[in-house]
Amino acid sequence: MKNFRKVALGLLVTVLAFGFSAFKAEVSGKKNVLTYRYVNTGTDYQLKSDAEVIDGCGGTSPHNCIIETNVNKGTNFSYDDLDDFSWEAYDSSAPAEYQGL
């Protein structure tokens, strides 16, 4: 009976150790921030969360093809609003219109 208790206690400790390690927080240098991706339609910026540069950026425009921000600007916004918040060009996006709509 003593051996059974030792084995049971050993199994319980092992299960608890694995259980607690499964919930260990991952430490990372990056902050997990929600971002919004907008594409240049030629007349304004439109929300398109799955936009990629490989979808096609072309034509002439003084505004970046795809931008990313942590500010929710709704489904679309005008070029004039670009100065009102912080944004970055997405991936290798350059001034052009988005062709993947």
C-alpha positions in Angstrom: 0.0 0.0 0.0 2.9 2.4 0.7 4.3 1.8 -2.8 0.9 2.6 -4.3 0.8 5.9 -2.4 4.3 6.8 -3.5 3.5 6.0 -7.2 0.2 7.9 -7.0 1.9 10.9 -5.4 4.7 10.8 -8.0 2.2 10.7 -10.8 0.2 13.6 -9.3 3.4 15.7 -9.0 4.3 14.9 -12.6 0.9 15.8 -13.9 0.8 19.0 -12.0 4.3 20.0 -13.2 3.3 19.4 -16.8 -0.1 21.2 -16.3 1.4 24.3 -14.9 4.1 24.5 -17.5 1.5 24.5 -20.2 0.2 27.8 -18.9 3.6 29.5 -18.7 3.5 33.0 -20.2 5.7 33.4 -23.2 8.2 36.3 -22.9 8.7 38.3 -26.0 10.4 41.6 -26.9 7.4 42.5 -29.2 4.2 44.0 -28.0 1.1 42.4 -29.4 -0.7 45.4 -30.9 -3.8 45.3 -33.0 -3.1 46.9 -36.4 -5.3 48.0 -39.3 -4.2 47.8 -42.9 -5.5 50.3 -45.5 -5.0 50.3 -49.2 -4.8 53.3 -51.6 -7.8 53.1 -53.9 -6.8 56.2 -56.0 -9.4 58.4 -54.2 -9.0 57.4 -50.5 -7.7 54.7 -48.2 -9.9 51.7 -47.7 -9.7 49.1 -44.9 -8.4 45.7 -46.3 -6.9 43.6 -43.5 -5.5 40.9 -45.9 -3.9 43.3 -48.4 -0.4 42.2 -49.6 2.0 44.1 -51.9 2.1 41.0 -54.2 -1.6 41.6 -54.9 -0.5 44.4 -57.1 0.4 48.1 -56.6 0.7 50.2 -59.7 -0.2 53.4 -61.3 0.9 56.8 -60.1 0.0 58.3 -56.8 1.8 60.4 -54.2 0.4 58.2 -51.5 1.6 54.7 -50.4 -0.1 51.7 -51.8 -0.6 50.0 -48.4 -0.3 51.5 -45.0 -0.6 50.0 -41.5 -1.6 51.7 -38.3 -2.9 50.9 -34.8 -5.6 53.5 -35.1 -9.0 52.3 -36.3 -10.0 54.8 -39.0 -13.2 52.9 -40.0 -13.8 51.4 -43.4 -12.2 54.3 -45.3 -10.7 57.7 -44.9 -9.4 60.6 -47.0 -5.8 61.3 -47.8 -6.1 64.6 -45.8 -6.5 62.5 -42.6 -3.0 61.0 -42.9 -1.4 63.7 -40.8 -3.9 63.1 -37.9 -2.4 59.8 -36.7 0.7 57.6 -36.8 1.1 55.1 -39.7 3.8 53.2 -41.6 4.1 51.9 -45.1 3.3 48.2 -45.0 6.1 45.8 -46.1 7.8 47.1 -49.2 4.9 49.4 -50.2 5.7 52.5 -52.2 3.6 55.3 -53.6 1.1 53.7 -55.9 -2.5 52.6 -56.1 -3.6 49.2 -54.9 -4.7 46.9 -57.8 -6.0 43.9 -55.8 -9.5 45.1 -55.0 
